[in-house]
Amino acid sequence: MTLRWDVLLAILGMAIVTYAVRAGGYAVLRAWKPPRFAEAMLNHMPGCIFVAFILPSIAMQGAWHVAAAGVAVLCMRLSRMLTLSIVVSVGALWAVKATGL
């Protein structure tokens, strides 16, 4: 395996830009207080992004996977325990698959 300088420089450049964007965001939010609606939006954004990435792949798996995701959401809503909601939803999907439905 040989070292390609163009690939190495591209990787390092992307790493520097990624770090600058993240650090710049923190620096801006320290120096400037966003309006209330923007702050609320930023607090909810990680969940929305997660759903936007995960939901299409779950939907492609079929109705039982969508139902298991619904069980996970419901369990998380009721218990506020991430590990429990994962275990319950995986268990529900396993039980449905084991019965052959």
C-alpha positions as CSV (number, residue, x, y, z in Angstrom):
1,M,0.0,0.0,0.0
2,T,1.4,3.4,-1.0
3,L,0.7,6.7,0.6
4,R,-1.1,9.1,-1.8
5,W,-0.5,12.7,-0.8
6,D,-3.6,14.0,-2.6
7,V,-5.8,11.7,-0.6
8,L,-4.0,12.5,2.6
9,L,-4.4,16.2,1.9
10,A,-8.0,15.8,1.1
11,I,-8.7,14.0,4.3
12,L,-6.8,16.5,6.4
13,G,-8.6,19.4,4.6
14,M,-12.0,17.9,5.3
15,A,-11.0,17.3,9.0
16,I,-9.9,20.9,9.4
17,V,-13.1,22.3,7.7
18,T,-15.3,20.0,9.9
19,Y,-13.5,21.1,13.1
20,A,-13.7,24.8,12.0
21,V,-17.5,24.5,11.4
22,R,-18.1,22.9,14.7
23,A,-15.8,25.2,16.7
24,G,-17.2,28.2,14.9
25,G,-20.7,27.3,15.8
26,Y,-19.8,27.1,19.5
27,A,-17.9,30.3,19.3
28,V,-20.8,32.1,17.6
29,L,-23.3,30.7,20.2
30,R,-21.1,31.9,23.1
31,A,-20.8,35.4,21.8
32,W,-24.3,35.8,20.5
33,K,-27.6,34.8,22.3
34,P,-30.0,33.4,19.7
35,P,-33.8,34.3,19.9
36,R,-36.0,31.9,21.9
37,F,-37.5,30.2,18.9
38,A,-34.0,29.5,17.5
39,E,-32.9,28.1,20.8
40,A,-35.9,25.8,21.0
41,M,-35.3,24.7,17.4
42,L,-31.7,23.9,18.2
43,N,-32.7,21.9,21.3
44,H,-35.0,19.7,19.2
45,M,-32.9,19.4,16.1
46,P,-30.8,16.3,17.0
47,G,-33.9,14.2,17.3
48,C,-35.4,15.4,14.1
49,I,-32.1,14.7,12.2
50,F,-31.9,11.2,13.7
51,V,-35.5,10.5,12.6
52,A,-34.8,11.8,9.1
53,F,-31.9,9.5,8.7
54,I,-33.4,6.4,10.3
55,L,-37.0,6.4,9.2
56,P,-36.5,5.7,5.5
57,S,-34.3,2.6,6.2
58,I,-36.9,1.4,8.7
59,A,-39.7,1.9,6.3
60,M,-37.9,-0.1,3.6
61,Q,-37.7,-3.1,6.0
62,G,-41.5,-3.5,6.2
63,A,-44.4,-3.0,8.5
64,W,-43.1,-5.1,11.4
65,H,-39.9,-3.0,11.6
66,V,-42.0,0.2,11.6
67,A,-44.2,-1.3,14.4
68,A,-41.0,-2.1,16.4
69,A,-39.8,1.5,15.9
70,G,-43.2,2.6,17.2
71,V,-42.9,0.4,20.2
72,A,-39.5,1.9,20.9
73,V,-40.9,5.4,20.6
74,L,-43.8,4.6,22.9
75,C,-41.6,2.9,25.5
76,M,-39.2,5.8,25.4
77,R,-42.0,8.3,25.9
78,L,-43.4,6.4,28.8
79,S,-40.2,5.3,30.6
80,R,-37.6,7.9,29.4
81,M,-35.1,5.0,29.5
82,L,-33.2,4.5,26.2
83,T,-31.8,1.1,27.0
84,L,-35.2,-0.2,28.0
85,S,-36.8,1.1,24.9
86,I,-34.2,-0.6,22.7
87,V,-34.5,-3.9,24.5
88,V,-38.3,-3.8,24.4
89,S,-38.4,-2.9,20.7
90,V,-35.8,-5.5,19.7
91,G,-37.7,-8.1,21.8
92,A,-41.0,-7.2,20.2
93,L,-39.5,-7.6,16.7
94,W,-37.8,-10.8,17.7
95,A,-41.1,-12.2,19.1
96,V,-43.0,-11.3,15.9
97,K,-40.3,-12.8,13.7
98,A,-40.1,-16.0,15.9
99,T,-43.9,-16.6,15.5
100,G,-43.5,-16.3,11.7
101,L,-46.0,-13.5,11.2
